[in-house]
């Protein structure tokens, strides 16, 4: 059985946020707004829960960023979505 629509949307939003953090110089606040969050603390908690690390730490840690990219691709396969 596939993922629920809410889970599918959450995976897409979190993976898009990861991609933007890794590939742009947008602030976390700008990225948060682009992926549909209004509250910075809610976004940070959701991102950390999903990826296991705070968004600010991803930008500054290349190793963590690479590990998360692999994880995001694997989740996309599991959820049936295209990889970022």
N, CA and C atoms as an extended XYZ file, in Angstrom:
252
Properties=species:S:1:pos:R:3:atomname:S:1:resname:S:1:resid:I:1 pbc="F F F"
N         0.839       -1.177        0.000 N   UNK     1
C         0.000        0.000        0.000 CA  UNK     1
C         0.887        1.245        0.000 C   UNK     1
N         0.507        2.268       -0.727 N   UNK     2
C         1.307        3.480       -0.862 CA  UNK     2
C         1.179        4.404        0.337 C   UNK     2
N         1.920        5.473        0.263 N   UNK     3
C         1.908        6.469        1.324 CA  UNK     3
C         0.630        7.297        1.254 C   UNK     3
N         0.216        7.834        2.399 N   UNK     4
C        -0.958        8.714        2.422 CA  UNK     4
C        -0.616       10.007        1.694 C   UNK     4
N        -1.617       10.716        1.206 N   UNK     5
C        -1.342       11.997        0.546 CA  UNK     5
C        -0.596       12.983        1.452 C   UNK     5
N        -0.942       13.008        2.732 N   UNK     6
C        -0.260       13.921        3.662 CA  UNK     6
C         1.210       13.547        3.808 C   UNK     6
N         1.497       12.249        3.900 N   UNK     7
C         2.887       11.803        4.030 CA  UNK     7
C         3.667       12.111        2.743 C   UNK     7
N         3.036       11.855        1.626 N   UNK     8
C         3.648       12.144        0.328 CA  UNK     8
C         4.020       13.621        0.227 C   UNK     8
N         3.101       14.498        0.596 N   UNK     9
C         3.351       15.940        0.556 CA  UNK     9
C         4.468       16.328        1.524 C   UNK     9
N         4.463       15.737        2.711 N   UNK    10
C         5.502       16.036        3.700 CA  UNK    10
C         6.884       15.639        3.170 C   UNK    10
N         6.983       14.458        2.573 N   UNK    11
C         8.259       13.998        2.003 CA  UNK    11
C         8.721       14.954        0.911 C   UNK    11
N         7.804       15.346        0.034 N   UNK    12
C         8.170       16.283       -1.027 CA  UNK    12
C         8.668       17.606       -0.458 C   UNK    12
N         7.963       18.146        0.530 N   UNK    13
C         8.338       19.432        1.111 CA  UNK    13
C         9.688       19.362        1.810 C   UNK    13
N         9.923       18.300        2.563 N   UNK    14
C        11.181       18.168        3.293 CA  UNK    14
C        12.345       17.943        2.329 C   UNK    14
N        12.131       17.180        1.278 N   UNK    15
C        13.207       16.951        0.307 CA  UNK    15
C        13.483       18.193       -0.526 C   UNK    15
N        12.448       18.954       -0.845 N   UNK    16
C        12.652       20.231       -1.546 CA  UNK    16
C        13.428       21.197       -0.657 C   UNK    16
N        13.091       21.236        0.625 N   UNK    17
C        13.825       22.093        1.566 CA  UNK    17
C        15.293       21.685        1.615 C   UNK    17
N        15.559       20.387        1.669 N   UNK    18
C        16.941       19.896        1.682 CA  UNK    18
C        17.678       20.330        0.420 C   UNK    18
N        17.046       20.164       -0.722 N   UNK    19
C        17.658       20.557       -1.984 CA  UNK    19
C        17.974       22.058       -2.000 C   UNK    19
N        17.051       22.875       -1.541 N   UNK    20
C        17.274       24.325       -1.513 CA  UNK    20
C        18.395       24.709       -0.544 C   UNK    20
N        18.456       24.047        0.594 N   UNK    21
C        19.522       24.335        1.557 CA  UNK    21
C        20.882       23.982        0.969 C   UNK    21
N        20.936       22.862        0.266 N   UNK    22
C        22.201       22.393       -0.299 CA  UNK    22
C        22.647       23.190       -1.519 C   UNK    22
N        21.712       23.720       -2.275 N   UNK    23
C        22.077       24.261       -3.580 CA  UNK    23
C        21.855       25.759       -3.751 C   UNK    23
N        21.377       26.440       -2.718 N   UNK    24
C        21.151       27.882       -2.830 CA  UNK    24
C        21.732       28.595       -1.619 C   UNK    24
N        21.729       29.906       -1.705 N   UNK    25
C        22.138       30.726       -0.569 CA  UNK    25
C        20.929       31.392        0.077 C   UNK    25
N        19.731       30.857       -0.180 N   UNK    26
C        18.534       31.377        0.468 CA  UNK    26
C        18.638       31.159        1.973 C   UNK    26
N        18.032       32.044        2.734 N   UNK    27
C        18.001       31.852        4.182 CA  UNK    27
C        17.035       30.720        4.511 C   UNK    27
N        17.175       30.184        5.701 N   UNK    28
C        16.258       29.132        6.144 CA  UNK    28
C        14.831       29.684        6.156 C   UNK    28
N        14.666       30.926        6.539 N   UNK    29
C        13.337       31.542        6.553 CA  UNK    29
C        12.747       31.610        5.139 C   UNK    29
N        13.553       31.947        4.150 N   UNK    30
C        13.080       31.992        2.763 CA  UNK    30
C        12.719       30.585        2.260 C   UNK    30
N        13.542       29.614        2.613 N   UNK    31
C        13.279       28.232        2.208 CA  UNK    31
C        12.006       27.727        2.874 C   UNK    31
N        11.860       28.030        4.138 N   UNK    32
C        10.671       27.640        4.885 CA  UNK    32
C         9.413       28.131        4.184 C   UNK    32
N         9.414       29.387        3.767 N   UNK    33
C         8.250       29.956        3.080 CA  UNK    33
C         8.029       29.289        1.722 C   UNK    33
N         9.095       28.992        1.020 N   UNK    34
C         8.968       28.365       -0.309 CA  UNK    34
C         8.362       26.970       -0.253 C   UNK    34
N         8.609       26.252        0.834 N   UNK    35
C         8.070       24.894        0.931 CA  UNK    35
C         6.777       24.834        1.741 C   UNK    35
N         6.225       26.003        2.082 N   UNK    36
C         4.885       26.043        2.648 CA  UNK    36
C         4.757       26.054        4.160 C   UNK    36
N         5.793       26.485        4.863 N   UNK    37
C         5.701       26.603        6.315 CA  UNK    37
C         5.605       28.077        6.695 C   UNK    37
N         4.820       28.369        7.722 N   UNK    38
C         4.669       29.743        8.199 CA  UNK    38
C         5.422       30.009        9.494 C   UNK    38
N         5.713       28.955       10.231 N   UNK    39
C         6.336       29.090       11.549 CA  UNK    39
C         7.754       28.503       11.516 C   UNK    39
N         8.769       29.347       11.755 N   UNK    40
C        10.158       28.851       11.696 CA  UNK    40
C        10.454       27.700       12.652 C   UNK    40
N         9.918       27.754       13.866 N   UNK    41
C        10.220       26.676       14.808 CA  UNK    41
C         9.548       25.369       14.381 C   UNK    41
N         8.355       25.458       13.807 N   UNK    42
C         7.686       24.248       13.311 CA  UNK    42
C         8.466       23.651       12.130 C   UNK    42
N         8.941       24.509       11.232 N   UNK    43
C         9.736       24.032       10.099 CA  UNK    43
C        11.016       23.358       10.588 C   UNK    43
N        11.724       24.012       11.500 N   UNK    44
C        12.986       23.467       11.997 CA  UNK    44
C        12.770       22.118       12.671 C   UNK    44
N        11.719       22.016       13.505 N   UNK    45
C        11.419       20.742       14.167 CA  UNK    45
C        11.056       19.658       13.149 C   UNK    45
N        10.218       20.009       12.165 N   UNK    46
C         9.817       19.032       11.150 CA  UNK    46
C        11.016       18.570       10.325 C   UNK    46
N        11.859       19.509        9.933 N   UNK    47
C        13.050       19.178        9.152 CA  UNK    47
C        13.964       18.262        9.958 C   UNK    47
N        14.205       18.621       11.215 N   UNK    48
C        15.089       17.815       12.064 CA  UNK    48
C        14.507       16.431       12.317 C   UNK    48
N        13.210       16.343       12.517 N   UNK    49
C        12.568       15.049       12.714 CA  UNK    49
C        12.688       14.192       11.444 C   UNK    49
N        12.524       14.817       10.314 N   UNK    50
C        12.549       14.078        9.046 CA  UNK    50
C        13.967       13.672        8.636 C   UNK    50
N        14.924       14.612        8.751 N   UNK    51
C        16.279       14.360        8.268 CA  UNK    51
C        17.284       14.042        9.379 C   UNK    51
N        16.887       14.212       10.632 N   UNK    52
C        17.771       13.877       11.742 CA  UNK    52
C        18.797       14.943       12.084 C   UNK    52
N        18.669       16.126       11.477 N   UNK    53
C        19.609       17.219       11.730 CA  UNK    53
C        18.900       18.541       11.418 C   UNK    53
N        19.257       19.576       12.143 N   UNK    54
C        18.656       20.893       11.920 CA  UNK    54
C        19.066       21.451       10.564 C   UNK    54
N        18.196       22.236        9.917 N   UNK    55
C        18.532       22.779        8.598 CA  UNK    55
C        19.808       23.614        8.594 C   UNK    55
N        20.051       24.363        9.641 N   UNK    56
C        21.257       25.199        9.685 CA  UNK    56
C        22.525       24.352        9.706 C   UNK    56
N        22.461       23.165       10.278 N   UNK    57
C        23.641       22.290       10.329 CA  UNK    57
C        23.923       21.645        8.981 C   UNK    57
N        22.900       21.449        8.177 N   UNK    58
C        23.098       20.840        6.848 CA  UNK    58
C        23.963       21.740        5.984 C   UNK    58
N        23.655       23.013        5.999 N   UNK    59
C        24.384       23.950        5.147 CA  UNK    59
C        25.868       23.975        5.489 C   UNK    59
N        26.206       23.832        6.743 N   UNK    60
C        27.602       23.986        7.162 CA  UNK    60
C        28.359       22.674        7.216 C   UNK    60
N        27.685       21.554        7.054 N   UNK    61
C        28.358       20.262        7.131 CA  UNK    61
C        28.196       19.514        5.812 C   UNK    61
N        29.218       19.486        5.009 N   UNK    62
C        29.168       18.824        3.698 CA  UNK    62
C        28.900       17.328        3.856 C   UNK    62
N        29.500       16.690        4.859 N   UNK    63
C        29.303       15.259        5.068 CA  UNK    63
C        27.842       14.965        5.416 C   UNK    63
N        27.260       15.732        6.323 N   UNK    64
C        25.859       15.538        6.681 CA  UNK    64
C        24.972       15.780        5.471 C   UNK    64
N        25.319       16.770        4.678 N   UNK    65
C        24.547       17.107        3.489 CA  UNK    65
C        24.556       15.951        2.499 C   UNK    65
N        25.704       15.333        2.269 N   UNK    66
C        25.803       14.204        1.344 CA  UNK    66
C        24.995       13.008        1.850 C   UNK    66
N        25.081       12.720        3.145 N   UNK    67
C        24.321       11.608        3.724 CA  UNK    67
C        22.824       11.832        3.571 C   UNK    67
N        22.374       13.066        3.779 N   UNK    68
C        20.957       13.369        3.662 CA  UNK    68
C        20.472       13.276        2.226 C   UNK    68
N        21.303       13.612        1.276 N   UNK    69
C        20.919       13.496       -0.131 CA  UNK    69
C        20.632       12.039       -0.484 C   UNK    69
N        21.444       11.127        0.010 N   UNK    70
C        21.228        9.701       -0.225 CA  UNK    70
C        19.930        9.258        0.442 C   UNK    70
N        19.715        9.696        1.681 N   UNK    71
C        18.501        9.348        2.412 CA  UNK    71
C        17.267        9.866        1.684 C   UNK    71
N        17.306       11.095        1.199 N   UNK    72
C        16.168       11.685        0.494 CA  UNK    72
C        15.853       10.899       -0.770 C   UNK    72
N        16.871       10.485       -1.503 N   UNK    73
C        16.654        9.705       -2.720 CA  UNK    73
C        16.010        8.362       -2.387 C   UNK    73
N        16.464        7.733       -1.311 N   UNK    74
C        15.883        6.449       -0.909 CA  UNK    74
C        14.423        6.615       -0.491 C   UNK    74
N        14.098        7.702        0.202 N   UNK    75
C        12.720        7.952        0.617 CA  UNK    75
C        11.829        8.167       -0.593 C   UNK    75
N        12.339        8.849       -1.595 N   UNK    76
C        11.548        9.075       -2.798 CA  UNK    76
C        11.203        7.765       -3.466 C   UNK    76
N        12.136        6.843       -3.497 N   UNK    77
C        11.883        5.537       -4.076 CA  UNK    77
C        10.820        4.823       -3.263 C   UNK    77
N        10.939        4.873       -1.928 N   UNK    78
C         9.963        4.222       -1.049 CA  UNK    78
C         8.575        4.837       -1.185 C   UNK    78
N         8.498        6.155       -1.360 N   UNK    79
C         7.206        6.842       -1.449 CA  UNK    79
C         6.686        6.879       -2.882 C   UNK    79
N         7.494        6.430       -3.841 N   UNK    80
C         7.068        6.437       -5.232 CA  UNK    80
C         7.128        7.799       -5.883 C   UNK    80
N         8.033        8.675       -5.409 N   UNK    81
C         8.184        9.998       -5.974 CA  UNK    81
C         9.515       10.098       -6.696 C   UNK    81
N         9.639       11.042       -7.624 N   UNK    82
C        10.936       11.228       -8.285 CA  UNK    82
C        11.987       11.726       -7.309 C   UNK    82
N        13.199       11.284       -7.434 N   UNK    83
C        14.297       11.712       -6.559 CA  UNK    83
C        14.647       13.159       -6.852 C   UNK    83
N        15.071       13.912       -5.798 N   UNK    84
C        15.451       15.317       -6.011 CA  UNK    84
C        16.720       15.439       -6.830 C   UNK    84
